[in-house]
Amino acid sequence: MKAAEMLIATVELIGGHRAEDYGDKLVNHERIAALWNMWLRERNLNDKIEAYDVAMMMMLVKIARLMNSPGHQDSHIDIAGYASILEEIANGEC
């Protein structure tokens, strides 16, 4: 795929299917920012994000998306995947 074709596909995806599933881009990113800020504030990490936090914050991305489209199976599956990664990180298994 050439660069121009990739950009056209990206515009179609962002403006079409993803917009329908996750809602307005700005609103979705504001939700993500609010969830991440809360997570980071409560973890009191002193500007150091760890692998555990990344997995958790990725779950928060999916949660923010579910606020617009409850029951979206892809997000449920992604959350389950991140939760298993989170468990392995917490147990030192990866």
C-alpha positions as CSV (number, residue, x, y, z in Angstrom):
1,M,0.0,0.0,0.0
2,K,1.4,3.4,-0.9
3,A,1.4,6.3,1.5
4,A,-1.5,8.2,-0.1
5,E,-3.6,5.0,-0.2
6,M,-2.9,4.4,3.5
7,L,-3.9,8.0,4.4
8,I,-7.1,7.7,2.4
9,A,-7.9,4.4,4.3
10,T,-7.1,6.1,7.6
11,V,-9.4,9.0,6.9
12,E,-12.2,6.6,5.9
13,L,-11.7,4.6,9.1
14,I,-11.5,7.6,11.5
15,G,-14.5,9.3,9.9
16,G,-16.6,6.2,9.4
17,H,-16.6,3.0,11.4
18,R,-14.5,4.3,14.3
19,A,-16.5,7.5,14.6
20,E,-19.7,5.4,14.8
21,D,-18.2,3.1,17.5
22,Y,-16.3,5.5,19.6
23,G,-18.0,8.9,19.0
24,D,-16.5,12.3,18.5
25,K,-12.7,12.2,18.4
26,L,-12.3,15.1,20.8
27,V,-14.8,13.8,23.3
28,N,-13.2,10.4,23.3
29,H,-9.7,11.8,23.8
30,E,-10.9,14.1,26.6
31,R,-12.4,11.0,28.3
32,I,-9.1,9.2,27.9
33,A,-7.2,12.2,29.3
34,A,-9.5,12.4,32.3
35,L,-9.1,8.7,33.1
36,W,-5.3,8.7,32.6
37,N,-4.9,11.9,34.8
38,M,-6.9,10.2,37.5
39,W,-4.8,7.0,37.3
40,L,-1.5,8.9,37.3
41,R,-2.6,11.1,40.2
42,E,-3.7,8.2,42.3
43,R,-0.6,6.2,41.5
44,N,1.7,9.2,42.5
45,L,4.4,8.0,40.2
46,N,6.6,11.0,40.2
47,D,6.8,11.1,36.4
48,K,7.8,7.5,36.0
49,I,5.3,5.3,34.2
50,E,5.9,1.5,34.5
51,A,4.8,-1.4,32.3
52,Y,2.0,-2.1,34.7
53,D,0.7,1.4,34.3
54,V,0.8,1.2,30.5
55,A,-1.3,-2.0,30.5
56,M,-3.8,-0.4,32.9
57,M,-3.9,2.9,30.9
58,M,-4.6,0.9,27.7
59,M,-7.5,-0.7,29.5
60,L,-8.7,2.8,30.3
61,V,-8.6,3.7,26.6
62,K,-11.0,0.8,26.0
63,I,-13.2,1.9,28.9
64,A,-13.4,5.4,27.5
65,R,-14.5,4.0,24.2
66,L,-17.1,1.8,25.9
67,M,-18.6,5.0,27.4
68,N,-19.8,5.7,23.8
69,S,-20.5,2.2,22.7
70,P,-21.4,-0.1,25.6
71,G,-21.2,-3.7,24.7
72,H,-18.7,-3.3,21.9
73,Q,-17.2,-6.8,21.9
74,D,-13.7,-5.8,20.5
75,S,-13.2,-3.5,23.5
76,H,-14.2,-6.3,25.9
77,I,-11.7,-8.6,24.2
78,D,-9.0,-6.0,24.3
79,I,-9.6,-5.3,28.0
80,A,-9.4,-9.0,28.7
81,G,-6.1,-9.2,26.8
82,Y,-4.6,-6.2,28.7
83,A,-5.9,-7.6,32.0
84,S,-3.9,-10.9,31.3
85,I,-0.8,-8.9,30.4
86,L,-1.4,-6.9,33.6
87,E,-1.5,-10.1,35.7
88,E,1.7,-11.4,34.1
89,I,3.5,-8.1,34.8
90,A,2.3,-8.0,38.4
91,N,3.5,-11.6,38.9
92,G,6.8,-11.1,37.2
93,E,6.0,-13.6,34.5
94,C,7.0,-11.5,31.5
